[in-house]
Amino acid sequence: MISAGLAALTAIAARNLPLSAPVQNSMILATAIAWSVSWLSYIALSWALTRSDKSFYGLFGGGVLLRLAALGALAYGVHQNARFSTAAALLTYVACLLVFLLLESWFLIKQQTQGTDGF
């Protein structure tokens, strides 16, 4: 929930800042992709938390590969399309991913110690 709120705030801020249309579009697209891969990774790790260490680390590695694949797809997609700014998309993706990774880690630790959910 918190990560979705942050993603929505980023998208709203991108629309309201005095930026060019390609930069705005890139920020919104990158935020949506970063939130999507972070959410999928969190759901998988949350499930694996109660399973074996092998499944947890396997899904952790899968989340890393998913983020890398999303970065490559984003870079290729925005580079091929003039409606997007490559630099803005990649910088926004990395910044959002960093914030979402910190939130994911915090919620996984909280879930493991208290048994709660909320990402």
PDB file as gemmi writes it, atoms N, CA and C in Angstrom:
CRYST1    1.000    1.000    1.000  90.00  90.00  90.00 P 1                      
ATOM      1  N   MET A   1       0.807  -1.193   0.000  1.00  0.00           N  
ATOM      2  CA  MET A   1       0.000   0.000   0.000  1.00  0.00           C  
ATOM      3  C   MET A   1       0.856   1.266   0.000  1.00  0.00           C  
ATOM      4  N   ILE A   2       1.880   1.249   0.838  1.00  0.00           N  
ATOM      5  CA  ILE A   2       2.742   2.427   0.916  1.00  0.00           C  
ATOM      6  C   ILE A   2       3.475   2.633  -0.398  1.00  0.00           C  
ATOM      7  N   SER A   3       3.982   1.539  -0.990  1.00  0.00           N  
ATOM      8  CA  SER A   3       4.719   1.676  -2.242  1.00  0.00           C  
ATOM      9  C   SER A   3       3.807   2.139  -3.375  1.00  0.00           C  
ATOM     10  N   ALA A   4       2.567   1.691  -3.386  1.00  0.00           N  
ATOM     11  CA  ALA A   4       1.622   2.139  -4.407  1.00  0.00           C  
ATOM     12  C   ALA A   4       1.330   3.623  -4.242  1.00  0.00           C  
ATOM     13  N   GLY A   5       1.224   4.073  -3.003  1.00  0.00           N  
ATOM     14  CA  GLY A   5       1.025   5.498  -2.747  1.00  0.00           C  
ATOM     15  C   GLY A   5       2.201   6.337  -3.209  1.00  0.00           C  
ATOM     16  N   LEU A   6       3.409   5.850  -2.960  1.00  0.00           N  
ATOM     17  CA  LEU A   6       4.593   6.578  -3.424  1.00  0.00           C  
ATOM     18  C   LEU A   6       4.668   6.607  -4.943  1.00  0.00           C  
ATOM     19  N   ALA A   7       4.311   5.499  -5.579  1.00  0.00           N  
ATOM     20  CA  ALA A   7       4.306   5.456  -7.040  1.00  0.00           C  
ATOM     21  C   ALA A   7       3.278   6.443  -7.606  1.00  0.00           C  
ATOM     22  N   ALA A   8       2.109   6.499  -6.983  1.00  0.00           N  
ATOM     23  CA  ALA A   8       1.078   7.447  -7.431  1.00  0.00           C  
ATOM     24  C   ALA A   8       1.530   8.888  -7.225  1.00  0.00           C  
ATOM     25  N   LEU A   9       2.166   9.166  -6.102  1.00  0.00           N  
ATOM     26  CA  LEU A   9       2.668  10.521  -5.864  1.00  0.00           C  
ATOM     27  C   LEU A   9       3.726  10.916  -6.880  1.00  0.00           C  
ATOM     28  N   THR A  10       4.586   9.988  -7.246  1.00  0.00           N  
ATOM     29  CA  THR A  10       5.602  10.275  -8.258  1.00  0.00           C  
ATOM     30  C   THR A  10       4.961  10.579  -9.599  1.00  0.00           C  
ATOM     31  N   ALA A  11       3.955   9.798  -9.964  1.00  0.00           N  
ATOM     32  CA  ALA A  11       3.263  10.027 -11.234  1.00  0.00           C  
ATOM     33  C   ALA A  11       2.536  11.366 -11.237  1.00  0.00           C  
ATOM     34  N   ILE A  12       1.893  11.702 -10.128  1.00  0.00           N  
ATOM     35  CA  ILE A  12       1.201  12.997 -10.032  1.00  0.00           C  
ATOM     36  C   ILE A  12       2.197  14.149 -10.089  1.00  0.00           C  
ATOM     37  N   ALA A  13       3.311  14.000  -9.397  1.00  0.00           N  
ATOM     38  CA  ALA A  13       4.340  15.049  -9.416  1.00  0.00           C  
ATOM     39  C   ALA A  13       4.905  15.214 -10.817  1.00  0.00           C  
ATOM     40  N   ALA A  14       5.101  14.114 -11.531  1.00  0.00           N  
ATOM     41  CA  ALA A  14       5.640  14.202 -12.893  1.00  0.00           C  
ATOM     42  C   ALA A  14       4.696  14.980 -13.800  1.00  0.00           C  
ATOM     43  N   ARG A  15       3.404  14.808 -13.612  1.00  0.00           N  
ATOM     44  CA  ARG A  15       2.426  15.529 -14.445  1.00  0.00           C  
ATOM     45  C   ARG A  15       2.334  17.012 -14.083  1.00  0.00           C  
ATOM     46  N   ASN A  16       2.590  17.340 -12.833  1.00  0.00           N  
ATOM     47  CA  ASN A  16       2.411  18.720 -12.391  1.00  0.00           C  
ATOM     48  C   ASN A  16       3.685  19.554 -12.432  1.00  0.00           C  
ATOM     49  N   LEU A  17       4.831  18.931 -12.618  1.00  0.00           N  
ATOM     50  CA  LEU A  17       6.074  19.694 -12.720  1.00  0.00           C  
ATOM     51  C   LEU A  17       6.204  20.276 -14.122  1.00  0.00           C  
ATOM     52  N   PRO A  18       6.854  21.423 -14.231  1.00  0.00           N  
ATOM     53  CA  PRO A  18       7.012  22.039 -15.559  1.00  0.00           C  
ATOM     54  C   PRO A  18       8.112  21.336 -16.362  1.00  0.00           C  
ATOM     55  N   LEU A  19       7.819  20.134 -16.821  1.00  0.00           N  
ATOM     56  CA  LEU A  19       8.770  19.342 -17.590  1.00  0.00           C  
ATOM     57  C   LEU A  19       8.200  19.087 -18.977  1.00  0.00           C  
ATOM     58  N   SER A  20       9.072  18.718 -19.901  1.00  0.00           N  
ATOM     59  CA  SER A  20       8.606  18.406 -21.249  1.00  0.00           C  
ATOM     60  C   SER A  20       7.788  17.110 -21.223  1.00  0.00           C  
ATOM     61  N   ALA A  21       6.975  16.947 -22.229  1.00  0.00           N  
ATOM     62  CA  ALA A  21       6.118  15.761 -22.304  1.00  0.00           C  
ATOM     63  C   ALA A  21       6.926  14.457 -22.339  1.00  0.00           C  
ATOM     64  N   PRO A  22       8.032  14.375 -23.089  1.00  0.00           N  
ATOM     65  CA  PRO A  22       8.801  13.124 -23.058  1.00  0.00           C  
ATOM     66  C   PRO A  22       9.349  12.788 -21.667  1.00  0.00           C  
ATOM     67  N   VAL A  23       9.770  13.797 -20.914  1.00  0.00           N  
ATOM     68  CA  VAL A  23      10.289  13.554 -19.571  1.00  0.00           C  
ATOM     69  C   VAL A  23       9.158  13.105 -18.650  1.00  0.00           C  
ATOM     70  N   GLN A  24       8.012  13.750 -18.734  1.00  0.00           N  
ATOM     71  CA  GLN A  24       6.864  13.351 -17.916  1.00  0.00           C  
ATOM     72  C   GLN A  24       6.442  11.911 -18.228  1.00  0.00           C  
ATOM     73  N   ASN A  25       6.328  11.602 -19.509  1.00  0.00           N  
ATOM     74  CA  ASN A  25       5.935  10.247 -19.902  1.00  0.00           C  
ATOM     75  C   ASN A  25       6.947   9.214 -19.406  1.00  0.00           C  
ATOM     76  N   SER A  26       8.214   9.545 -19.488  1.00  0.00           N  
ATOM     77  CA  SER A  26       9.269   8.632 -19.048  1.00  0.00           C  
ATOM     78  C   SER A  26       9.216   8.396 -17.548  1.00  0.00           C  
ATOM     79  N   MET A  27       8.973   9.450 -16.786  1.00  0.00           N  
ATOM     80  CA  MET A  27       8.908   9.313 -15.337  1.00  0.00           C  
ATOM     81  C   MET A  27       7.726   8.439 -14.920  1.00  0.00           C  
ATOM     82  N   ILE A  28       6.599   8.619 -15.553  1.00  0.00           N  
ATOM     83  CA  ILE A  28       5.411   7.838 -15.216  1.00  0.00           C  
ATOM     84  C   ILE A  28       5.600   6.376 -15.602  1.00  0.00           C  
ATOM     85  N   LEU A  29       6.130   6.126 -16.793  1.00  0.00           N  
ATOM     86  CA  LEU A  29       6.361   4.756 -17.236  1.00  0.00           C  
ATOM     87  C   LEU A  29       7.375   4.047 -16.340  1.00  0.00           C  
ATOM     88  N   ALA A  30       8.478   4.716 -16.037  1.00  0.00           N  
ATOM     89  CA  ALA A  30       9.518   4.106 -15.211  1.00  0.00           C  
ATOM     90  C   ALA A  30       9.018   3.826 -13.798  1.00  0.00           C  
ATOM     91  N   THR A  31       8.231   4.728 -13.247  1.00  0.00           N  
ATOM     92  CA  THR A  31       7.672   4.512 -11.914  1.00  0.00           C  
ATOM     93  C   THR A  31       6.734   3.312 -11.901  1.00  0.00           C  
ATOM     94  N   ALA A  32       5.904   3.208 -12.916  1.00  0.00           N  
ATOM     95  CA  ALA A  32       4.966   2.079 -12.999  1.00  0.00           C  
ATOM     96  C   ALA A  32       5.712   0.753 -13.130  1.00  0.00           C  
ATOM     97  N   ILE A  33       6.748   0.717 -13.934  1.00  0.00           N  
ATOM     98  CA  ILE A  33       7.512  -0.518 -14.108  1.00  0.00           C  
ATOM     99  C   ILE A  33       8.257  -0.867 -12.823  1.00  0.00           C  
ATOM    100  N   ALA A  34       8.878   0.117 -12.181  1.00  0.00           N  
ATOM    101  CA  ALA A  34       9.609  -0.142 -10.935  1.00  0.00           C  
ATOM    102  C   ALA A  34       8.666  -0.643  -9.855  1.00  0.00           C  
ATOM    103  N   TRP A  35       7.489  -0.046  -9.749  1.00  0.00           N  
ATOM    104  CA  TRP A  35       6.531  -0.504  -8.752  1.00  0.00           C  
ATOM    105  C   TRP A  35       6.070  -1.931  -9.058  1.00  0.00           C  
ATOM    106  N   SER A  36       5.827  -2.223 -10.321  1.00  0.00           N  
ATOM    107  CA  SER A  36       5.336  -3.552 -10.702  1.00  0.00           C  
ATOM    108  C   SER A  36       6.340  -4.647 -10.365  1.00  0.00           C  
ATOM    109  N   VAL A  37       7.601  -4.449 -10.733  1.00  0.00           N  
ATOM    110  CA  VAL A  37       8.586  -5.495 -10.453  1.00  0.00           C  
ATOM    111  C   VAL A  37       8.867  -5.598  -8.958  1.00  0.00           C  
ATOM    112  N   SER A  38       8.818  -4.482  -8.245  1.00  0.00           N  
ATOM    113  CA  SER A  38       9.027  -4.529  -6.794  1.00  0.00           C  
ATOM    114  C   SER A  38       7.876  -5.237  -6.101  1.00  0.00           C  
ATOM    115  N   TRP A  39       6.666  -4.990  -6.558  1.00  0.00           N  
ATOM    116  CA  TRP A  39       5.497  -5.642  -5.969  1.00  0.00           C  
ATOM    117  C   TRP A  39       5.536  -7.153  -6.214  1.00  0.00           C  
ATOM    118  N   LEU A  40       5.871  -7.556  -7.436  1.00  0.00           N  
ATOM    119  CA  LEU A  40       5.972  -8.986  -7.736  1.00  0.00           C  
ATOM    120  C   LEU A  40       7.062  -9.651  -6.898  1.00  0.00           C  
ATOM    121  N   SER A  41       8.176  -8.983  -6.763  1.00  0.00           N  
ATOM    122  CA  SER A  41       9.268  -9.534  -5.965  1.00  0.00           C  
ATOM    123  C   SER A  41       8.875  -9.646  -4.504  1.00  0.00           C  
ATOM    124  N   TYR A  42       8.201  -8.635  -3.982  1.00  0.00           N  
ATOM    125  CA  TYR A  42       7.774  -8.673  -2.586  1.00  0.00           C  
ATOM    126  C   TYR A  42       6.786  -9.806  -2.338  1.00  0.00           C  
ATOM    127  N   ILE A  43       5.834  -9.974  -3.229  1.00  0.00           N  
ATOM    128  CA  ILE A  43       4.847 -11.040  -3.081  1.00  0.00           C  
ATOM    129  C   ILE A  43       5.542 -12.400  -3.087  1.00  0.00           C  
ATOM    130  N   ALA A  44       6.479 -12.589  -4.005  1.00  0.00           N  
ATOM    131  CA  ALA A  44       7.196 -13.865  -4.081  1.00  0.00           C  
ATOM    132  C   ALA A  44       8.040 -14.101  -2.831  1.00  0.00           C  
ATOM    133  N   LEU A  45       8.752 -13.074  -2.383  1.00  0.00           N  
ATOM    134  CA  LEU A  45       9.589 -13.240  -1.192  1.00  0.00           C  
ATOM    135  C   LEU A  45       8.749 -13.417   0.065  1.00  0.00           C  
ATOM    136  N   SER A  46       7.629 -12.751   0.118  1.00  0.00           N  
ATOM    137  CA  SER A  46       6.732 -12.908   1.254  1.00  0.00           C  
ATOM    138  C   SER A  46       6.221 -14.343   1.333  1.00  0.00           C  
ATOM    139  N   TRP A  47       5.899 -14.920   0.200  1.00  0.00           N  
ATOM    140  CA  TRP A  47       5.463 -16.312   0.160  1.00  0.00           C  
ATOM    141  C   TRP A  47       6.600 -17.242   0.574  1.00  0.00           C  
ATOM    142  N   ALA A  48       7.806 -16.969   0.063  1.00  0.00           N  
ATOM    143  CA  ALA A  48       8.953 -17.842   0.322  1.00  0.00           C  
ATOM    144  C   ALA A  48       9.503 -17.698   1.734  1.00  0.00           C  
ATOM    145  N   LEU A  49       9.088 -16.679   2.442  1.00  0.00           N  
ATOM    146  CA  LEU A  49       9.599 -16.440   3.790  1.00  0.00           C  
ATOM    147  C   LEU A  49       9.285 -17.595   4.732  1.00  0.00           C  
ATOM    148  N   THR A  50       8.158 -18.234   4.522  1.00  0.00           N  
ATOM    149  CA  THR A  50       7.775 -19.355   5.384  1.00  0.00           C  
ATOM    150  C   THR A  50       8.221 -20.703   4.818  1.00  0.00           C  
ATOM    151  N   ARG A  51       8.863 -20.681   3.664  1.00  0.00           N  
ATOM    152  CA  ARG A  51       9.336 -21.913   3.035  1.00  0.00           C  
ATOM    153  C   ARG A  51      10.815 -22.119   3.364  1.00  0.00           C  
ATOM    154  N   SER A  52      11.461 -22.941   2.599  1.00  0.00           N  
ATOM    155  CA  SER A  52      12.870 -23.256   2.837  1.00  0.00           C  
ATOM    156  C   SER A  52      13.774 -22.099   2.413  1.00  0.00           C  
ATOM    157  N   ASP A  53      14.995 -22.137   2.915  1.00  0.00           N  
ATOM    158  CA  ASP A  53      15.979 -21.127   2.532  1.00  0.00           C  
ATOM    159  C   ASP A  53      16.271 -21.176   1.037  1.00  0.00           C  
ATOM    160  N   LYS A  54      16.273 -22.374   0.486  1.00  0.00           N  
ATOM    161  CA  LYS A  54      16.547 -22.545  -0.940  1.00  0.00           C  
ATOM    162  C   LYS A  54      15.498 -21.824  -1.786  1.00  0.00           C  
ATOM    163  N   SER A  55      14.243 -21.958  -1.434  1.00  0.00           N  
ATOM    164  CA  SER A  55      13.193 -21.273  -2.200  1.00  0.00           C  
ATOM    165  C   SER A  55      13.278 -19.760  -2.010  1.00  0.00           C  
ATOM    166  N   PHE A  56      13.610 -19.311  -0.799  1.00  0.00           N  
ATOM    167  CA  PHE A  56      13.717 -17.876  -0.555  1.00  0.00           C  
ATOM    168  C   PHE A  56      14.836 -17.267  -1.401  1.00  0.00           C  
ATOM    169  N   TYR A  57      16.012 -17.884  -1.363  1.00  0.00           N  
ATOM    170  CA  TYR A  57      17.134 -17.326  -2.119  1.00  0.00           C  
ATOM    171  C   TYR A  57      16.947 -17.494  -3.623  1.00  0.00           C  
ATOM    172  N   GLY A  58      16.262 -18.551  -4.019  1.00  0.00           N  
ATOM    173  CA  GLY A  58      15.943 -18.704  -5.435  1.00  0.00           C  
ATOM    174  C   GLY A  58      15.037 -17.594  -5.932  1.00  0.00           C  
ATOM    175  N   LEU A  59      14.018 -17.275  -5.155  1.00  0.00           N  
ATOM    176  CA  LEU A  59      13.115 -16.188  -5.546  1.00  0.00           C  
ATOM    177  C   LEU A  59      13.784 -14.821  -5.402  1.00  0.00           C  
ATOM    178  N   PHE A  60      14.698 -14.697  -4.452  1.00  0.00           N  
ATOM    179  CA  PHE A  60      15.460 -13.449  -4.334  1.00  0.00           C  
ATOM    180  C   PHE A  60      16.276 -13.219  -5.607  1.00  0.00           C  
ATOM    181  N   GLY A  61      16.964 -14.260  -6.061  1.00  0.00           N  
ATOM    182  CA  GLY A  61      17.722 -14.157  -7.314  1.00  0.00           C  
ATOM    183  C   GLY A  61      16.813 -13.904  -8.504  1.00  0.00           C  
ATOM    184  N   GLY A  62      15.637 -14.531  -8.493  1.00  0.00           N  
ATOM    185  CA  GLY A  62      14.669 -14.285  -9.557  1.00  0.00           C  
ATOM    186  C   GLY A  62      14.191 -12.843  -9.582  1.00  0.00           C  
ATOM    187  N   GLY A  63      14.034 -12.241  -8.401  1.00  0.00           N  
ATOM    188  CA  GLY A  63      13.645 -10.839  -8.332  1.00  0.00           C  
ATOM    189  C   GLY A  63      14.718  -9.920  -8.881  1.00  0.00           C  
ATOM    190  N   VAL A  64      15.974 -10.259  -8.610  1.00  0.00           N  
ATOM    191  CA  VAL A  64      17.079  -9.475  -9.157  1.00  0.00           C  
ATOM    192  C   VAL A  64      17.088  -9.564 -10.678  1.00  0.00           C  
ATOM    193  N   LEU A  65      16.914 -10.784 -11.195  1.00  0.00           N  
ATOM    194  CA  LEU A  65      16.879 -10.959 -12.651  1.00  0.00           C  
ATOM    195  C   LEU A  65      15.671 -10.260 -13.278  1.00  0.00           C  
ATOM    196  N   LEU A  66      14.548 -10.283 -12.590  1.00  0.00           N  
ATOM    197  CA  LEU A  66      13.359  -9.583 -13.087  1.00  0.00           C  
ATOM    198  C   LEU A  66      13.617  -8.086 -13.178  1.00  0.00           C  
ATOM    199  N   ARG A  67      14.247  -7.522 -12.152  1.00  0.00           N  
ATOM    200  CA  ARG A  67      14.558  -6.090 -12.177  1.00  0.00           C  
ATOM    201  C   ARG A  67      15.537  -5.750 -13.299  1.00  0.00           C  
ATOM    202  N   LEU A  68      16.508  -6.622 -13.518  1.00  0.00           N  
ATOM    203  CA  LEU A  68      17.480  -6.407 -14.588  1.00  0.00           C  
ATOM    204  C   LEU A  68      16.816  -6.505 -15.960  1.00  0.00           C  
ATOM    205  N   ALA A  69      15.941  -7.484 -16.128  1.00  0.00           N  
ATOM    206  CA  ALA A  69      15.219  -7.623 -17.391  1.00  0.00           C  
ATOM    207  C   ALA A  69      14.309  -6.429 -17.639  1.00  0.00           C  
ATOM    208  N   ALA A  70      13.663  -5.933 -16.585  1.00  0.00           N  
ATOM    209  CA  ALA A  70      12.809  -4.752 -16.725  1.00  0.00           C  
ATOM    210  C   ALA A  70      13.638  -3.527 -17.097  1.00  0.00           C  
ATOM    211  N   LEU A  71      14.831  -3.397 -16.525  1.00  0.00           N  
ATOM    212  CA  LEU A  71      15.721  -2.290 -16.879  1.00  0.00           C  
ATOM    213  C   LEU A  71      16.104  -2.350 -18.354  1.00  0.00           C  
ATOM    214  N   GLY A  72      16.458  -3.534 -18.831  1.00  0.00           N  
ATOM    215  CA  GLY A  72      16.807  -3.690 -20.235  1.00  0.00           C  
ATOM    216  C   GLY A  72      15.643  -3.406 -21.160  1.00  0.00           C  
ATOM    217  N   ALA A  73      14.468  -3.918 -20.804  1.00  0.00           N  
ATOM    218  CA  ALA A  73      13.275  -3.680 -21.622  1.00  0.00           C  
ATOM    219  C   ALA A  73      12.900  -2.198 -21.634  1.00  0.00           C  
ATOM    220  N   LEU A  74      13.013  -1.561 -20.475  1.00  0.00           N  
ATOM    221  CA  LEU A  74      12.716  -0.124 -20.396  1.00  0.00           C  
ATOM    222  C   LEU A  74      13.697   0.675 -21.245  1.00  0.00           C  
ATOM    223  N   ALA A  75      14.978   0.375 -21.112  1.00  0.00           N  
ATOM    224  CA  ALA A  75      15.994   1.101 -21.887  1.00  0.00           C  
ATOM    225  C   ALA A  75      15.770   0.923 -23.387  1.00  0.00           C  
ATOM    226  N   TYR A  76      15.493  -0.297 -23.810  1.00  0.00           N  
ATOM    227  CA  TYR A  76      15.254  -0.553 -25.230  1.00  0.00           C  
ATOM    228  C   TYR A  76      13.982   0.146 -25.704  1.00  0.00           C  
ATOM    229  N   GLY A  77      12.929   0.026 -24.920  1.00  0.00           N  
ATOM    230  CA  GLY A  77      11.648   0.604 -25.330  1.00  0.00           C  
ATOM    231  C   GLY A  77      11.659   2.114 -25.433  1.00  0.00           C  
ATOM    232  N   VAL A  78      12.241   2.792 -24.463  1.00  0.00           N  
ATOM    233  CA  VAL A  78      12.231   4.257 -24.517  1.00  0.00           C  
ATOM    234  C   VAL A  78      13.232   4.782 -25.533  1.00  0.00           C  
ATOM    235  N   HIS A  79      14.289   4.029 -25.790  1.00  0.00           N  
ATOM    236  CA  HIS A  79      15.261   4.467 -26.790  1.00  0.00           C  
ATOM    237  C   HIS A  79      14.668   4.400 -28.200  1.00  0.00           C  
ATOM    238  N   GLN A  80      13.755   3.463 -28.416  1.00  0.00           N  
ATOM    239  CA  GLN A  80      13.140   3.289 -29.726  1.00  0.00           C  
ATOM    240  C   GLN A  80      11.963   4.230 -29.978  1.00  0.00           C  
ATOM    241  N   ASN A  81      11.532   4.947 -28.955  1.00  0.00           N  
ATOM    242  CA  ASN A  81      10.331   5.770 -29.064  1.00  0.00           C  
ATOM    243  C   ASN A  81      10.669   7.222 -28.740  1.00  0.00           C  
ATOM    244  N   ALA A  82      10.319   8.131 -29.639  1.00  0.00           N  
ATOM    245  CA  ALA A  82      10.643   9.546 -29.452  1.00  0.00           C  
ATOM    246  C   ALA A  82       9.754  10.225 -28.402  1.00  0.00           C  
ATOM    247  N   ARG A  83       8.672   9.564 -27.972  1.00  0.00           N  
ATOM    248  CA  ARG A  83       7.798  10.168 -26.966  1.00  0.00           C  
ATOM    249  C   ARG A  83       8.359  10.056 -25.563  1.00  0.00           C  
ATOM    250  N   PHE A  84       9.536   9.418 -25.426  1.00  0.00           N  
ATOM    251  CA  PHE A  84      10.141   9.216 -24.116  1.00  0.00           C  
ATOM    252  C   PHE A  84      11.579   9.726 -24.098  1.00  0.00           C  
ATOM    253  N   SER A  85      12.021  10.095 -22.923  1.00  0.00           N  
ATOM    254  CA  SER A  85      13.400  10.496 -22.699  1.00  0.00           C  
ATOM    255  C   SER A  85      14.131   9.332 -22.035  1.00  0.00           C  
ATOM    256  N   THR A  86      15.181   8.853 -22.668  1.00  0.00           N  
ATOM    257  CA  THR A  86      15.908   7.701 -22.148  1.00  0.00           C  
ATOM    258  C   THR A  86      16.527   7.998 -20.789  1.00  0.00           C  
ATOM    259  N   ALA A  87      17.179   9.136 -20.663  1.00  0.00           N  
ATOM    260  CA  ALA A  87      17.845   9.483 -19.404  1.00  0.00           C  
ATOM    261  C   ALA A  87      16.836   9.621 -18.263  1.00  0.00           C  
ATOM    262  N   ALA A  88      15.730  10.302 -18.518  1.00  0.00           N  
ATOM    263  CA  ALA A  88      14.726  10.494 -17.471  1.00  0.00           C  
ATOM    264  C   ALA A  88      14.118   9.156 -17.050  1.00  0.00           C  
ATOM    265  N   ALA A  89      13.886   8.287 -18.015  1.00  0.00           N  
ATOM    266  CA  ALA A  89      13.288   6.987 -17.692  1.00  0.00           C  
ATOM    267  C   ALA A  89      14.235   6.143 -16.844  1.00  0.00           C  
ATOM    268  N   LEU A  90      15.493   6.088 -17.229  1.00  0.00           N  
ATOM    269  CA  LEU A  90      16.432   5.242 -16.494  1.00  0.00           C  
ATOM    270  C   LEU A  90      16.734   5.797 -15.108  1.00  0.00           C  
ATOM    271  N   LEU A  91      16.891   7.106 -15.010  1.00  0.00           N  
ATOM    272  CA  LEU A  91      17.143   7.704 -13.690  1.00  0.00           C  
ATOM    273  C   LEU A  91      15.946   7.524 -12.760  1.00  0.00           C  
ATOM    274  N   THR A  92      14.756   7.714 -13.277  1.00  0.00           N  
ATOM    275  CA  THR A  92      13.557   7.538 -12.462  1.00  0.00           C  
ATOM    276  C   THR A  92      13.391   6.086 -12.046  1.00  0.00           C  
ATOM    277  N   TYR A  93      13.654   5.160 -12.962  1.00  0.00           N  
ATOM    278  CA  TYR A  93      13.544   3.733 -12.642  1.00  0.00           C  
ATOM    279  C   TYR A  93      14.488   3.360 -11.507  1.00  0.00           C  
ATOM    280  N   VAL A  94      15.732   3.779 -11.612  1.00  0.00           N  
ATOM    281  CA  VAL A  94      16.723   3.433 -10.587  1.00  0.00           C  
ATOM    282  C   VAL A  94      16.371   4.082  -9.248  1.00  0.00           C  
ATOM    283  N   ALA A  95      15.951   5.343  -9.265  1.00  0.00           N  
ATOM    284  CA  ALA A  95      15.588   6.024  -8.013  1.00  0.00           C  
ATOM    285  C   ALA A  95      14.381   5.364  -7.353  1.00  0.00           C  
ATOM    286  N   CYS A  96      13.357   5.069  -8.135  1.00  0.00           N  
ATOM    287  CA  CYS A  96      12.168   4.418  -7.580  1.00  0.00           C  
ATOM    288  C   CYS A  96      12.496   3.016  -7.094  1.00  0.00           C  
ATOM    289  N   LEU A  97      13.319   2.309  -7.842  1.00  0.00           N  
ATOM    290  CA  LEU A  97      13.697   0.962  -7.442  1.00  0.00           C  
ATOM    291  C   LEU A  97      14.445   0.972  -6.117  1.00  0.00           C  
ATOM    292  N   LEU A  98      15.299   1.958  -5.920  1.00  0.00           N  
ATOM    293  CA  LEU A  98      16.027   2.070  -4.650  1.00  0.00           C  
ATOM    294  C   LEU A  98      15.059   2.277  -3.482  1.00  0.00           C  
ATOM    295  N   VAL A  99      14.118   3.177  -3.650  1.00  0.00           N  
ATOM    296  CA  VAL A  99      13.132   3.429  -2.591  1.00  0.00           C  
ATOM    297  C   VAL A  99      12.285   2.183  -2.336  1.00  0.00           C  
ATOM    298  N   PHE A 100      11.831   1.542  -3.405  1.00  0.00           N  
ATOM    299  CA  PHE A 100      10.985   0.360  -3.245  1.00  0.00           C  
ATOM    300  C   PHE A 100      11.764  -0.815  -2.653  1.00  0.00           C  
ATOM    301  N   LEU A 101      13.055  -0.941  -2.969  1.00  0.00           N  
ATOM    302  CA  LEU A 101      13.871  -1.991  -2.370  1.00  0.00           C  
ATOM    303  C   LEU A 101      14.025  -1.784  -0.864  1.00  0.00           C  
ATOM    304  N   LEU A 102      14.216  -0.542  -0.469  1.00  0.00           N  
ATOM    305  CA  LEU A 102      14.302  -0.249   0.963  1.00  0.00           C  
ATOM    306  C   LEU A 102      12.993  -0.573   1.666  1.00  0.00           C  
ATOM    307  N   LEU A 103      11.877  -0.200   1.056  1.00  0.00           N  
ATOM    308  CA  LEU A 103      10.568  -0.527   1.635  1.00  0.00           C  
ATOM    309  C   LEU A 103      10.342  -2.033   1.673  1.00  0.00           C  
ATOM    310  N   GLU A 104      10.721  -2.714   0.612  1.00  0.00           N  
ATOM    311  CA  GLU A 104      10.540  -4.162   0.557  1.00  0.00           C  
ATOM    312  C   GLU A 104      11.329  -4.843   1.670  1.00  0.00           C  
ATOM    313  N   SER A 105      12.562  -4.433   1.853  1.00  0.00           N  
ATOM    314  CA  SER A 105      13.385  -5.019   2.916  1.00  0.00           C  
ATOM    315  C   SER A 105      12.780  -4.752   4.287  1.00  0.00           C  
ATOM    316  N   TRP A 106      12.332  -3.529   4.493  1.00  0.00           N  
ATOM    317  CA  TRP A 106      11.754  -3.163   5.783  1.00  0.00           C  
ATOM    318  C   TRP A 106      10.504  -3.988   6.077  1.00  0.00           C  
ATOM    319  N   PHE A 107       9.633  -4.126   5.077  1.00  0.00           N  
ATOM    320  CA  PHE A 107       8.405  -4.888   5.289  1.00  0.00           C  
ATOM    321  C   PHE A 107       8.668  -6.378   5.438  1.00  0.00           C  
ATOM    322  N   LEU A 108       9.659  -6.915   4.743  1.00  0.00           N  
ATOM    323  CA  LEU A 108       9.982  -8.330   4.913  1.00  0.00           C  
ATOM    324  C   LEU A 108      10.518  -8.611   6.313  1.00  0.00           C  
ATOM    325  N   ILE A 109      11.363  -7.717   6.813  1.00  0.00           N  
ATOM    326  CA  ILE A 109      11.873  -7.875   8.181  1.00  0.00           C  
ATOM    327  C   ILE A 109      10.726  -7.755   9.185  1.00  0.00           C  
ATOM    328  N   LYS A 110       9.859  -6.775   8.958  1.00  0.00           N  
ATOM    329  CA  LYS A 110       8.705  -6.587   9.847  1.00  0.00           C  
ATOM    330  C   LYS A 110       7.786  -7.803   9.802  1.00  0.00           C  
ATOM    331  N   GLN A 111       7.568  -8.334   8.617  1.00  0.00           N  
ATOM    332  CA  GLN A 111       6.701  -9.496   8.470  1.00  0.00           C  
ATOM    333  C   GLN A 111       7.311 -10.715   9.153  1.00  0.00           C  
ATOM    334  N   GLN A 112       8.609 -10.875   9.055  1.00  0.00           N  
ATOM    335  CA  GLN A 112       9.257 -12.031   9.661  1.00  0.00           C  
ATOM    336  C   GLN A 112       9.212 -11.960  11.185  1.00  0.00           C  
ATOM    337  N   THR A 113       9.396 -10.757  11.727  1.00  0.00           N  
ATOM    338  CA  THR A 113       9.438 -10.631  13.185  1.00  0.00           C  
ATOM    339  C   THR A 113       8.056 -10.527  13.812  1.00  0.00           C  
ATOM    340  N   GLN A 114       7.097  -9.896  13.129  1.00  0.00           N  
ATOM    341  CA  GLN A 114       5.779  -9.673  13.719  1.00  0.00           C  
ATOM    342  C   GLN A 114       4.663 -10.435  13.028  1.00  0.00           C  
ATOM    343  N   GLY A 115       4.915 -10.923  11.836  1.00  0.00           N  
ATOM    344  CA  GLY A 115       3.877 -11.635  11.111  1.00  0.00           C  
ATOM    345  C   GLY A 115       2.840 -10.707  10.502  1.00  0.00           C  
ATOM    346  N   THR A 116       3.221  -9.469  10.152  1.00  0.00           N  
ATOM    347  CA  THR A 116       2.281  -8.535   9.547  1.00  0.00           C  
ATOM    348  C   THR A 116       2.625  -8.315   8.080  1.00  0.00           C  
ATOM    349  N   ASP A 117       1.704  -7.696   7.372  1.00  0.00           N  
ATOM    350  CA  ASP A 117       1.868  -7.421   5.943  1.00  0.00           C  
ATOM    351  C   ASP A 117       1.475  -5.969   5.694  1.00  0.00           C  
ATOM    352  N   GLY A 118       1.930  -5.381   4.590  1.00  0.00           N  
ATOM    353  CA  GLY A 118       1.521  -4.013   4.342  1.00  0.00           C  
ATOM    354  C   GLY A 118       2.186  -3.337   3.182  1.00  0.00           C  
ATOM    355  N   PHE A 119       3.031  -4.044   2.436  1.00  0.00           N  
ATOM    356  CA  PHE A 119       3.736  -3.432   1.318  1.00  0.00           C  
ATOM    357  C   PHE A 119       2.738  -3.076   0.252  1.00  0.00           C  
TER     358      PHE A 119                                                      
END                                                                             
